[in-house]
């Protein structure tokens, strides 16, 4: 066990995840786009996936207890997900088509290896089905729980949402030169992250969030397709 207080432990855990997400995203999109950047991103992702369970078992002394999703959780997740899906598509139609330059997005995508529709589709399936589950495990099950220790009140929800938003700001800034897109997109991520944190603390389960997160990512994949290949 680390010889420090629970709040210090929680702060170290949250800081480690936020730093890894930010460094991995910056390496892939800014510092070394290409092979080195993707390797760095992958290593940071491995750290983010491995740290929570290692921390839970060895630092917190917890025991893994997997639970199946309940029908109500799935229904709530589906309703919230469809709402998020609709909002993402609507915001893109209302603002994104005017603000986002497809050429900028296409050039950045090529730099990070997205060079064909097949590659994009494969990545979209991964991010929609697999990455959304991993993010709920990392950012809600682990980070949100630690934020609750750092700030015992309802403010923990917003702290968890902010932590989730940081690396998305880096990504949004890399793909677009328009501050309005960065601000609006970051606000959307913050609201979504805060809502998912709220639902996680209510149900103590990631399944509801996983359904809605996957639907939101599916909408983002559709927008990305429009920007890259329309």
C-alpha positions in Angstrom: 0.0 0.0 0.0 1.2 3.6 -0.7 2.0 5.5 2.5 -0.2 8.5 1.8 -3.8 9.5 2.5 -6.8 8.3 0.4 -7.1 11.7 -1.2 -3.4 11.8 -2.2 -3.8 8.3 -3.6 -6.9 9.4 -5.5 -5.1 12.5 -6.9 -2.2 10.5 -8.0 -4.5 7.9 -9.8 -6.5 10.6 -11.5 -3.4 12.6 -12.5 -1.8 9.5 -14.0 -4.7 8.7 -16.2 -5.2 12.3 -17.4 -1.5 12.7 -18.1 -1.3 9.5 -20.1 -4.4 10.4 -22.2 -3.0 13.9 -22.9 0.5 12.7 -23.7 -0.7 9.9 -26.0 -3.1 12.2 -27.9 -0.4 14.9 -28.2 2.2 12.5 -29.5 -0.1 11.0 -32.1 -1.5 14.3 -33.4 1.1 17.0 -32.7 4.6 15.9 -31.6 5.2 12.8 -33.8 2.3 12.0 -36.1 2.9 8.7 -37.8 4.5 5.5 -36.6 6.2 6.9 -33.5 3.1 8.8 -32.5 0.9 5.7 -32.9 3.3 3.6 -30.8 3.3 6.3 -28.1 -0.5 6.5 -28.2 -0.8 2.7 -27.9 1.7 2.5 -25.0 -0.3 5.3 -23.2 -3.5 3.4 -23.9 -2.1 0.2 -22.4 -1.1 2.2 -19.3 -4.6 3.6 -19.0 -6.2 0.2 -19.4 -3.8 -1.6 -17.0 -3.5 0.9 -14.3 -7.1 0.9 -13.0 -7.3 -2.8 -12.3 -3.7 -3.0 -10.9 -4.5 0.0 -8.7 -7.8 -1.5 -7.6 -6.3 -4.8 -6.6 -2.9 -3.8 -5.2 -3.4 -0.2 -3.8 -7.1 -0.3 -2.9 -7.1 -4.0 -1.9 -10.4 -4.5 -3.8 -11.9 -7.6 -5.4 -13.2 -7.9 -8.9 -17.0 -8.3 -9.0 -18.5 -8.3 -12.5 -22.2 -7.7 -12.8 -24.6 -8.2 -15.8 -26.5 -5.1 -17.0 -30.1 -4.7 -15.8 -32.9 -4.0 -18.2 -33.6 -0.6 -16.8 -29.9 0.4 -17.3 -30.0 -0.7 -20.9 -33.2 1.2 -21.5 -31.8 4.4 -19.9 -28.6 4.0 -21.9 -30.5 3.5 -25.2 -32.7 6.6 -24.6 -29.7 8.8 -23.6 -27.6 7.4 -26.4 -30.3 8.2 -29.0 -30.6 11.7 -27.6 -26.8 12.2 -27.8 -26.8 10.7 -31.4 -29.4 13.1 -32.5 -27.7 16.1 -30.9 -24.3 15.3 -32.5 -25.9 15.0 -36.0 -28.0 18.1 -35.5 -25.1 20.2 -34.2 -23.0 19.1 -37.2 -25.7 20.0 -39.7 -26.4 23.4 -38.0 -22.8 24.5 -37.3 -20.2 21.9 -38.2 -20.7 22.0 -42.0 -20.1 25.8 -41.9 -17.3 25.9 -39.4 -15.2 22.8 -40.2 -12.9 22.8 -43.2 -12.9 19.2 -44.6 -9.5 19.8 -46.2 -7.9 20.4 -42.8 -9.5 17.3 -41.4 -8.5 15.2 -44.4 -4.9 16.4 -44.2 -4.6 15.7 -40.5 -6.2 12.2 -41.0 -3.7 11.3 -43.6 -0.8 12.3 -41.3 -2.1 9.8 -38.6 -2.6 7.0 -41.1 -6.3 7.3 -42.0 -5.8 7.0 -45.8 -8.7 5.0 -47.0 -12.4 4.3 -46.3 -11.5 0.7 -45.1 -9.0 2.0 -42.6 -11.6 4.5 -41.4 -14.4 2.0 -41.1 -12.1 -0.4 -39.1 -11.1 2.4 -36.7 -14.7 3.6 -36.4 -15.9 0.1 -35.5 -13.1 -0.2 -32.9 -13.9 3.2 -31.3 -17.6 2.7 -31.3 -17.7 -0.8 -29.9 -14.4 -1.4 -28.0 -13.0 2.0 -27.1 -16.3 3.3 -25.8 -16.3 0.4 -23.3 -12.7 0.9 -22.3 -13.4 4.6 -21.8 -16.3 3.8 -19.4 -14.1 1.4 -17.5 -11.3 4.0 -17.3 -13.1 7.3 -16.9 -16.2 6.3 -15.0 -15.4 3.1 -13.0 -11.9 4.3 -12.1 -11.5 8.1 -12.5 -15.0 9.1 -11.4 -14.7 6.9 -8.3 -11.4 8.6 -7.5 -12.9 12.0 -8.1 -15.6 11.1 -5.6 -12.8 10.7 -3.0 -11.1 13.9 -4.0 -14.4 15.9 -3.8 -17.1 14.0 -1.8 -20.0 16.2 -3.0 -21.8 16.4 -6.3 -18.9 18.5 -7.6 -17.0 15.2 -8.2 -19.3 14.7 -11.2 -18.0 17.9 -12.9 -14.4 17.1 -11.9 -14.7 13.7 -13.6 -16.3 15.4 -16.7 -13.4 17.9 -16.8 -10.8 15.2 -16.6 -12.5 13.3 -19.4 -12.5 16.5 -21.5 -8.8 17.5 -21.4 -7.4 15.1 -24.0 -10.4 15.7 -26.2 -9.5 19.4 -26.3 -6.1 18.4 -27.6 -7.7 16.2 -30.3 -10.2 18.7 -31.4 -7.6 21.5 -31.6 -5.4 19.2 -33.8 -8.2 18.4 -36.3 -9.6 21.9 -36.7 -8.3 25.5 -36.7 -11.6 27.0 -35.7 -11.9 27.9 -32.0 -15.7 27.7 -32.2 -15.5 24.0 -33.0 -13.0 23.4 -30.2 -15.2 25.3 -27.7 -18.5 23.7 -28.8 -17.0 20.2 -29.1 -15.3 20.5 -25.7 -18.5 21.7 -24.0 -20.3 18.7 -25.5 -17.7 16.3 -24.3 -17.7 17.9 -20.8 -21.5 17.6 -20.6 -21.5 14.0 -21.8 -18.7 13.1 -19.4 -20.5 14.7 -16.5 -23.8 12.9 -17.4 -22.0 9.6 -17.7 -20.4 10.2 -14.3 -23.8 11.0 -12.8 -25.3 7.8 -14.2 -22.3 5.8 -13.0 -22.6 7.0 -9.5 -26.3 6.4 -9.5 -26.2 2.8 -10.9 -22.7 1.9 -9.9 -22.4 0.2 -13.3 -20.9 1.2 -16.6 -23.4 -0.7 -18.8 -25.9 2.2 -19.2 -23.1 4.5 -20.1 -21.6 2.1 -22.5 -24.8 1.9 -24.6 -25.1 5.7 -24.8 -21.4 6.2 -25.3 -21.4 3.8 -28.2 -24.3 5.6 -29.9 -22.6 9.0 -29.4 -19.4 7.6 -31.0 -21.4 6.1 -33.9 -22.8 9.6 -34.6 -19.3 11.1 -34.5 -18.1 8.3 -36.9 -20.9 9.4 -39.3 -19.7 13.0 -39.1 -16.1 11.9 -39.7 -17.2 10.0 -42.8 -18.9 13.0 -44.1 -15.8 15.1 -43.6 -13.4 12.7 -45.1 -15.1 10.9 -47.9 -18.3 12.7 -49.0 
